[in-house]
Amino acid sequence: MKKIITLPAILLCHSAIADAETRLSASPSLLYFDYTEYSTTDQILNNETGWLPGLQARLAHALTSNWSVEINTSYYLGSVDYDGQTQAGAPHTTDTDTRLFRLGARLDRLVYKDIRLFASVQSQQWQRDINDNNDVSGIDETYEWLEYSVGLNTYFTITEKDKIKLEASYLLTRDATVYVDLSRVSLGTTTLDLGDGTGARLDLDWRHQYNNDINFGIGLSFEGWEFGRSNTRQTDNSSTIIFVTEPRSETINTVLKFNIEYMF
């Protein structure tokens, strides 16, 4: 006896295929970097600010109509202004060569109508080279940490081809370290453990459907987090005995990006 596939079953199979899509996006970006360190009495020790050009990339795949996974990365490179003070407390200005790198993964699920809940983890690295200036020696540091986040996003339909995505998330910074290199003045190196912190991120993206396979858009995001004051350690291979401590800090970034998304 021959079996007949009914029309509802055919539609169901088609829907499952349509939902299992993959999206690849590349986003040339500009990041405004704003980093501040504070003393134990909450006085500003130094502030670093400036625009950094970079690129974000994402690869997302819909496992079902409810579940999707994503890997993402970003890289920014440039120089920012340093406004702070020397160890003796004298005012000091210079610039800082800055590199920011991220690599992360994310899982999200549809929870209600167009609202999705997501959780993600990112590995982040910040290479910070404060340059010598006015007979004051700089310092080379590399920060590394894990960021855990959870949040919600949703889409608002503007026209048949235009949508706006709003996304908000809560962040935790964990397992942060900073490698301090003072070898340029023969004071050795050491690695410090930074205190855990919290933060938040807000994303607003406009997406325009150019054709069946390509979307264009622009985005604006705000993010901020903190690191607690580090432990104190003596440097290794130093010409003299010196102890190093990293102060409490806050980072606030603003990102402007142009999105190109390909669906296949």
N, C-alpha and C positions, 0 to 999 in steps of 0.2 A: 504494500500500500504506500503510495507516494505521499510525502508530507508537504504541506503548503505553508510557506512563510507569510503570515498576515501582514497587512500594511502597517499596523502599529509597531510590529517587531522590526520592520525595515526602518521606520522612522527612529526607533530607539537606537539601532545600530549606527545610523547616520549621525545622531546626536552625540554618541560616545566618541566617534571619530572626530567630529568637529571640536569637541571640548579638549581632546588630547593634542593641543597645539604647542609649538615651541616658539619662543620670542627671543631674538637677539638684538640688543640695543647698544649703541655707542653714543656717548654724550661728551663732546668737547665742553670744558667747564672753566669757570673762574671762581676761585675760592678766596674769600677775604678772611685772613687768619688773624685772630686776636687772642693772644696768650698773655696771662698775667700771673706773676708770682707774689706771694704775700708772706710777711713776717709772722712770727707767733702772736704779735699784737694786731694783726690784720692791716698793717701798713704795706703799701705797694712797694715792692723791691725793684721790679722791672716789668716792662710791657713790650711785647713784640707784635707789630701789626703790618699788614701789607697784602697785596693781591698775588695769588699764585695760579698760573695757568696749569691745566691738567686734563685728564681724560677719565671718564667713568665707563664701565662696561658691565652688562648684565646678560646672563643666559638663564631663561626661565622656561619651565616645562609644566604643562597642566597634566597631572596624572589622571585626574577625573574632573568632573564638573565642579567638585568641591575642594579638591586638594591640588596643590602645586608646589614645586620646589624651585630653588633659584641659587645660582652662584654669582657673586659679584666682586668687582675689584675696582680700585681707583688709584691714580698716581698723580701727584702734584709736585712741581719743582720750581724753585725761584728764590728770591731774596726778599727779606722783610726788614723793617726798621726796628732797631733795638734802642730802647730808652730806659736806662736804669742807673746803676751806680756801681762803683768798685767795692771791694771788700772793706775798704776804709770808710765807705759812705760818701765818697765824692761823686757828683753827677757824671754820667758817662753815656755817650751815644755812639752807635756803630751800626752795622747791619749783620744779619744772620742768614747764611745759606741754609735753605730749608728744603727737605724732601719728606713727603708724606705718602705712605703706601698702605693700602687695605686689601684684604682678601677675606671673603666671608661666604656663608651659606645661610639659606633661609627656607623655612617651611610655613605655608599658610593654608588656611581652611576657610571656606565660606560658612558663616555662622548665621546670617540673617539677611535675606534679600541681596543687596549689593554690598554688604559689609563683610569684610574678611578679617580674621584674626591671624597674626603671624608671630613667629618667634625666630630669632636669628642669633648667630655668633660670628664675630669678626676678629681677625688678628690684625693689629695695627702696629705700624712702626713710624717713628718720627726721628729723622736725622737732623740734628741741630748743631750747626757750626757757627758759633759767635766769633766774628772776625776780630783780629787785632786792630786797634786804632788809637791814635794819640798816645803811643808808648804804653798802652794798657793791653796786656795779653788777653786773648779770648779763651774760649773753652769749646771742646768738641764733645757732644753728648748724643747718645742714641737711646730713645725711649721705645719700649715694646710693651704691649698689653693686650688683653682680651676684652672685647666688649660683648656683653649679652644684652639682648633687647627683646621687648614684647610690645605689640601695638595693634592698632586697627587702621584699616583704610577703606575708602569707599569712592565710588565714581558718581559724578553728577553729569547728566546728559544735557548739553547746551543745544546742539543741533544733531542731525542724523550722523554727521561725520566728526563732530567735535565733543570732547568730553574733558572734564576736569577731575583730577584725582586728588583727594585730600588724605594725608597719612600722618599719624601721630604715634610716637613710640617713647617708651621709658627705657633708660639705659643704665647698665651697671658696668663699671670698669673694675677689672680684677686681674690679679697676677702681674701687676705692672712693675717693670724694672727700668732703671736708667744706667747705662754704661757711661762713666765719666772719664774722659781722657785729658789729663793735664800734662802729658809727656812733652808738649812743646815748650814747657818751662821746667822740665825735669822733675815734676811733682807726681809722676806715676799715674796709675789708673785704678779704678774700682767699679764695682757694680752695686747699686743701692736698690732696696725694695721700697716702692712707693705705696702709700696708703690707698685703700680701696675708695671708690667714689661713685657718684650717681650722675645722671644727666638726662637729657631729653632731646628729641629730634622732631621737627615738623617739616613736611614736604608738601608742596603745592605744584602740580603739573598739569599743563594744558596739552592735550593730544588731538591731532588732526589726522583723520584717515585719508591719506593721499590716494591709495588704491587698495586692492584686496590684500596686498602683501606688505605694504610700507606705511608706517605712521611717522609724522613729523610732530615736533612739539618743543615747548620751552618749559623750564622748571625753575623753581626757587625753593631753597631749603635753608632751615636754620637748625643748628645743633650746638649743644654745649655739654661739657662734663667737667669733672674735677678730679684731682689726685690729692690724696692726703700727704702730709709731711712724711719724708722717708726716715729710715733709720740712719745712724751715723756710723761710718766706717773709715778706717785708715787706708790710705792708698798703698798700692803695691809698687815696688821698684821705684821708690821715690828717693830723691837726694836728701830729703829731710822728712821729719815726722809731720804729717798733715792729716787732719780728719775732715771728711766731707759730709754734708747733709743737704738734701734737696728740699726746698720749702714747699709748702702747700701751693697749689696752682689751680687756675681755672682757664678753660679754653672755650671760646665762642667763635663758631665759623658760620659764614653766610656763603651759600653756593648758588651761582647762576649757571644754568646749563642749557644747551641746545640738544634735543633728543632726536636720534634717528633710530627707528625700530623696524626690524624685518621679521615677518611672521612666516613660518613654514611648517 
